[in-house]
């Protein structure tokens, strides 16, 4: 694999490098083994057809996959609160709060997305809980503060219909202890958790995001593009830096254009609202082979793609319906 030197490559350098970067061709034996392996993983496919079919022609093509990853950091601030349980408050009296981008934090490993929250220094302010108005609790909605509710078994009549004697569930009182508040008549405030006061502060929210641009070069075969996007390829070129250069004069012009478009798009999208920390662009070579075969009087095809010889077949000749997918 080629590591970028930190500047655009000359056309002659690209051509010389690509001449020595070709993956081995798929032979008939490799194609059949790949198909047998694929069939064995499908419960409704018979391996007999894979063994007996006659391979007539192999059409091989190389697809290039370009990827640009841009690792960026964005920051926003928001007011939040939590129950006040401390005696000391880091408020404005301790100094001015730092600006969002002045706060130094540990950056996660490059290209690994994460979200973290931090309390901004000197931004705290203690207030009475707005939910319970400083009481630490509020009247139970189930019993309206009385601690008792009407018995659901006898509906408050003290006697159960069509049964002699008093209601057993309420012992003939017609009322039972409220299950919502356990008979206390009130519930602890969930907002302040009984502390009666809240400490409000500015919270810094940092989002590390990995934006991905991906492009697969055009090809003449009919293997689905979504499979080639996920296929395993051979790494040809890798360029990683705080900012990468667009690829120019690559032998396949659409790769150069994709690189230029990707870098421009990420720059336009991110620089206005985030900081770009690192970029990485790669070019991978993905082999695709169309295998034309004959079986029981019918011509058909399957595809072997990727360096690990994955298989795509749209119309396997001996398949029994059981609802499994063909991919």
C-alpha positions as CSV (number, residue, x, y, z in Angstrom):
1,X,0.0,0.0,0.0
2,X,1.2,3.5,-0.9
3,X,1.4,6.2,1.8
4,X,0.9,9.7,0.5
5,X,3.9,12.0,0.7
6,X,1.9,15.0,1.8
7,X,1.6,16.5,-1.7
8,X,0.0,15.8,-5.1
9,X,1.4,12.9,-7.0
10,X,2.7,13.1,-10.6
11,X,0.8,11.1,-13.3
12,X,3.9,9.0,-14.0
13,X,4.2,8.0,-10.4
14,X,0.5,6.9,-10.4
15,X,0.9,4.8,-13.5
16,X,4.1,3.2,-12.3
17,X,2.6,2.3,-9.0
18,X,-0.7,0.9,-10.5
19,X,1.3,-1.4,-12.8
20,X,2.5,-3.3,-9.7
21,X,-0.8,-3.3,-7.8
22,X,-3.0,-5.8,-9.4
23,X,-4.8,-8.6,-7.5
24,X,-4.6,-12.1,-8.8
25,X,-7.1,-13.2,-11.4
26,X,-10.0,-15.5,-10.5
27,X,-9.6,-18.9,-12.1
28,X,-12.4,-21.4,-12.8
29,X,-11.3,-23.4,-9.8
30,X,-11.4,-20.4,-7.5
31,X,-14.8,-19.4,-8.9
32,X,-16.3,-22.8,-8.3
33,X,-14.9,-23.0,-4.8
34,X,-16.3,-19.6,-4.0
35,X,-19.7,-20.6,-5.3
36,X,-19.7,-23.9,-3.3
37,X,-18.8,-22.0,-0.1
38,X,-21.6,-19.5,-0.8
39,X,-24.1,-22.3,-1.4
40,X,-23.1,-24.2,1.8
41,X,-24.1,-21.1,3.8
42,X,-27.6,-21.1,2.4
43,X,-30.0,-23.7,3.8
44,X,-32.2,-23.8,0.7
45,X,-29.5,-24.0,-2.0
46,X,-28.4,-27.4,-3.4
47,X,-24.7,-27.9,-3.9
48,X,-25.2,-30.3,-6.8
49,X,-25.7,-27.5,-9.3
50,X,-22.5,-25.7,-8.1
51,X,-20.6,-28.9,-8.7
52,X,-22.1,-29.8,-12.0
53,X,-22.4,-26.5,-13.8
54,X,-20.1,-25.9,-16.8
55,X,-18.2,-22.6,-16.6
56,X,-18.0,-21.1,-20.1
57,X,-16.4,-17.7,-19.7
58,X,-14.8,-15.4,-17.0
59,X,-15.1,-11.7,-17.4
60,X,-12.9,-9.8,-15.0
61,X,-12.9,-6.2,-14.2
62,X,-11.2,-4.0,-11.5
63,X,-13.3,-1.4,-9.6
64,X,-11.7,1.4,-7.6
65,X,-13.3,2.5,-4.4
66,X,-12.4,6.0,-3.1
67,X,-13.2,7.0,0.5
68,X,-12.7,10.2,2.4
69,X,-13.1,10.3,6.2
70,X,-13.2,13.6,8.0
71,X,-13.0,13.6,11.8
72,X,-14.4,16.8,13.2
73,X,-15.3,18.3,16.6
74,X,-18.3,20.5,17.2
75,X,-19.3,22.2,20.5
76,X,-22.6,23.7,21.8
77,X,-23.6,25.0,25.3
78,X,-26.8,24.5,27.1
79,X,-28.3,25.3,30.5
80,X,-29.1,22.3,32.7
81,X,-29.5,21.5,36.3
82,X,-29.2,18.8,39.0
83,X,-30.2,18.5,42.6
84,X,-28.1,20.7,44.9
85,X,-26.3,18.5,47.4
86,X,-23.1,20.5,47.9
87,X,-22.3,23.5,50.1
88,X,-19.9,25.1,47.7
89,X,-20.9,26.6,44.4
90,X,-18.6,27.3,41.5
91,X,-20.3,30.4,40.4
92,X,-19.4,33.8,38.8
93,X,-17.8,34.9,42.1
94,X,-15.0,32.5,41.3
95,X,-14.1,34.1,38.0
96,X,-15.3,34.4,34.4
97,X,-16.4,31.3,32.6
98,X,-14.1,30.2,29.8
99,X,-15.3,30.4,26.2
100,X,-16.4,27.1,24.7
101,X,-13.4,26.6,22.5
102,X,-11.0,27.6,25.3
103,X,-11.9,24.6,27.4
104,X,-9.3,21.8,26.9
105,X,-10.6,18.3,26.9
106,X,-9.2,14.8,26.0
107,X,-9.9,14.0,22.3
108,X,-10.9,10.4,21.6
109,X,-8.9,8.3,19.2
110,X,-9.0,9.7,15.7
111,X,-12.1,8.6,13.6
112,X,-13.9,7.2,16.6
113,X,-17.2,9.1,17.2
114,X,-18.2,10.1,20.7
115,X,-20.3,12.6,22.6
116,X,-19.2,14.0,26.0
117,X,-20.6,16.6,28.4
118,X,-18.7,18.9,30.7
119,X,-19.7,21.4,33.3
120,X,-18.4,24.9,32.4
121,X,-16.4,26.3,35.3
122,X,-17.8,29.3,37.2
123,X,-21.3,29.0,35.6
124,X,-23.2,27.5,38.6
125,X,-26.3,29.2,40.2
126,X,-28.5,27.7,43.0
127,X,-32.3,28.2,42.7
128,X,-35.4,26.9,44.4
129,X,-36.8,23.8,42.7
130,X,-39.3,25.0,40.1
131,X,-41.2,21.7,40.2
132,X,-42.0,21.5,44.0
133,X,-41.4,25.2,44.8
134,X,-38.8,24.3,47.4
135,X,-40.9,21.8,49.3
136,X,-39.0,18.7,48.3
137,X,-42.2,16.8,47.6
138,X,-45.6,17.3,46.1
139,X,-49.2,16.1,46.7
140,X,-49.8,12.6,45.5
141,X,-52.0,12.6,42.4
142,X,-53.5,9.2,43.3
143,X,-55.0,10.1,46.6
144,X,-54.9,13.9,46.3
145,X,-52.8,14.0,49.5
146,X,-55.2,12.0,51.7
147,X,-53.1,8.8,51.8
148,X,-56.3,6.7,51.2
149,X,-58.2,5.8,48.1
150,X,-61.6,4.1,47.5
151,X,-61.4,0.3,47.6
152,X,-61.4,-1.0,44.1
153,X,-62.8,-4.3,45.2
154,X,-66.1,-3.0,46.7
155,X,-66.1,0.4,45.1
156,X,-66.3,2.0,48.5
157,X,-69.5,0.2,49.5
158,X,-67.8,-1.7,52.2
159,X,-69.5,-4.9,51.0
160,X,-68.8,-6.9,47.9
161,X,-71.7,-7.6,45.6
162,X,-73.3,-11.0,46.0
163,X,-71.1,-11.9,48.9
164,X,-72.1,-11.9,52.6
165,X,-70.3,-9.9,55.2
166,X,-67.9,-7.0,54.8
167,X,-65.3,-6.6,52.0
168,X,-62.2,-8.5,52.9
169,X,-59.8,-6.3,50.9
170,X,-60.6,-3.1,52.8
171,X,-61.9,-4.8,56.0
172,X,-65.2,-3.1,55.6
173,X,-63.8,0.4,55.6
174,X,-64.5,1.1,51.9
175,X,-61.0,2.7,51.6
176,X,-57.5,1.4,51.2
177,X,-54.0,2.7,51.5
178,X,-52.8,4.5,48.3
179,X,-50.3,2.4,46.5
180,X,-48.9,5.4,44.6
181,X,-47.5,7.1,47.7
182,X,-47.8,4.1,50.2
183,X,-50.2,6.1,52.3
184,X,-48.0,9.1,52.9
185,X,-50.1,11.5,50.9
186,X,-47.1,13.0,49.0
187,X,-44.3,11.9,46.8
188,X,-40.7,13.0,46.8
189,X,-40.0,15.5,44.0
190,X,-38.3,13.6,41.2
191,X,-36.7,16.9,39.9
192,X,-34.7,17.8,43.0
193,X,-34.9,14.4,44.6
194,X,-36.0,15.9,47.8
195,X,-33.1,18.4,48.0
196,X,-35.5,21.4,47.5
197,X,-33.0,23.3,45.5
198,X,-31.3,22.9,42.1
199,X,-27.9,24.0,40.9
200,X,-28.2,25.4,37.4
201,X,-25.0,25.5,35.2
202,X,-23.9,25.8,31.7
203,X,-23.0,22.4,30.1
204,X,-20.6,22.0,27.3
205,X,-21.6,19.3,24.8
206,X,-18.8,18.1,22.5
207,X,-19.6,15.9,19.5
208,X,-16.8,14.1,17.6
209,X,-18.1,12.9,14.3
210,X,-16.6,10.9,11.4
211,X,-18.1,12.1,8.1
212,X,-17.7,9.6,5.3
213,X,-17.7,10.2,1.5
214,X,-17.6,7.1,-0.7
215,X,-17.4,6.6,-4.4
216,X,-17.2,3.4,-6.5
217,X,-15.9,3.7,-10.1
218,X,-18.2,2.7,-13.0
219,X,-18.0,-0.8,-14.4
220,X,-19.6,-2.8,-17.1
221,X,-20.7,-5.8,-15.0
222,X,-24.1,-6.2,-13.3
223,X,-22.9,-6.8,-9.7
224,X,-25.0,-4.6,-7.4
225,X,-23.3,-1.4,-6.4
226,X,-24.2,-1.8,-2.7
227,X,-22.2,-5.0,-2.5
228,X,-19.1,-3.4,-4.0
229,X,-19.4,-0.6,-1.5
230,X,-19.1,-3.1,1.3
231,X,-16.7,-5.5,-0.4
232,X,-13.2,-6.1,0.9
233,X,-10.5,-4.6,-1.4
234,X,-6.8,-4.2,-1.7
235,X,-5.5,-1.0,-0.3
236,X,-3.6,0.9,-2.9
237,X,-3.3,4.4,-1.5
238,X,-3.7,6.0,1.9
239,X,-3.3,9.7,2.8
240,X,-3.9,10.8,6.4
241,X,-3.2,14.3,7.8
242,X,-4.9,17.2,9.5
243,X,-6.0,18.3,6.0
244,X,-5.5,16.2,2.8
245,X,-4.8,17.3,-0.7
246,X,-7.3,16.4,-3.5
247,X,-6.0,13.6,-5.7
248,X,-5.1,14.8,-9.1
249,X,-4.1,13.1,-12.4
250,X,-5.1,9.6,-11.2
251,X,-5.2,7.3,-14.3
252,X,-9.0,7.0,-13.8
253,X,-10.3,10.5,-14.0
254,X,-13.5,9.9,-12.0
255,X,-11.4,9.0,-8.9
256,X,-9.6,12.4,-9.1
257,X,-13.0,14.2,-9.5
258,X,-14.5,12.2,-6.6
259,X,-11.6,13.2,-4.4
260,X,-11.9,16.9,-5.3
261,X,-15.6,16.9,-4.8
262,X,-15.4,15.0,-1.5
263,X,-12.9,17.4,0.1
264,X,-14.8,20.4,-1.1
265,X,-18.1,19.1,0.2
266,X,-16.7,18.2,3.6
267,X,-15.0,21.6,3.9
268,X,-18.2,23.5,3.0
269,X,-20.3,21.4,5.3
270,X,-18.1,21.3,8.4
271,X,-15.9,24.4,8.6
272,X,-18.8,26.7,9.4
273,X,-19.9,24.7,12.4
274,X,-17.1,22.4,13.4
275,X,-13.3,22.0,13.6
276,X,-11.7,19.5,11.3
277,X,-9.2,17.5,13.3
278,X,-8.0,14.8,10.9
279,X,-8.7,13.6,7.4
280,X,-8.0,10.3,5.7
281,X,-8.5,9.3,2.1
282,X,-7.9,5.9,0.6
283,X,-8.2,4.2,-2.7
284,X,-8.9,0.4,-2.8
285,X,-8.9,-2.0,-5.7
286,X,-11.9,-4.3,-5.8
287,X,-11.8,-7.3,-8.2
288,X,-15.1,-8.3,-9.8
289,X,-15.5,-11.4,-12.0
290,X,-18.6,-12.3,-14.0
291,X,-18.8,-16.1,-14.3
292,X,-20.9,-17.2,-17.2
293,X,-22.0,-20.8,-16.9
294,X,-24.3,-23.5,-18.5
295,X,-26.5,-25.8,-16.4
296,X,-29.3,-28.1,-17.7
297,X,-29.8,-26.3,-21.0
298,X,-29.7,-22.8,-19.5
299,X,-27.1,-20.1,-19.6
300,X,-26.7,-17.9,-16.5
301,X,-24.1,-15.9,-14.5
302,X,-22.9,-15.3,-11.0
303,X,-20.3,-12.9,-9.6
304,X,-17.2,-13.3,-7.5
305,X,-16.2,-10.0,-5.9
306,X,-13.8,-8.7,-3.4
307,X,-10.4,-10.0,-2.3
308,X,-12.1,-12.6,-0.1
309,X,-14.1,-14.0,-3.0
310,X,-17.7,-13.2,-2.0
311,X,-20.5,-14.4,-4.3
312,X,-23.6,-12.8,-5.7
313,X,-26.1,-14.9,-7.7
314,X,-29.5,-13.6,-8.7
315,X,-30.9,-16.8,-10.1
316,X,-29.4,-20.0,-8.6
317,X,-30.6,-23.0,-10.6
318,X,-31.4,-25.3,-7.6
319,X,-33.0,-23.2,-4.9
320,X,-35.8,-24.3,-2.6
321,X,-38.2,-21.8,-1.2
322,X,-37.6,-21.2,2.5
323,X,-37.6,-17.4,2.7
324,X,-33.9,-16.7,3.1
325,X,-32.2,-13.8,1.2
326,X,-30.0,-14.2,-1.8
327,X,-27.3,-11.8,-0.7
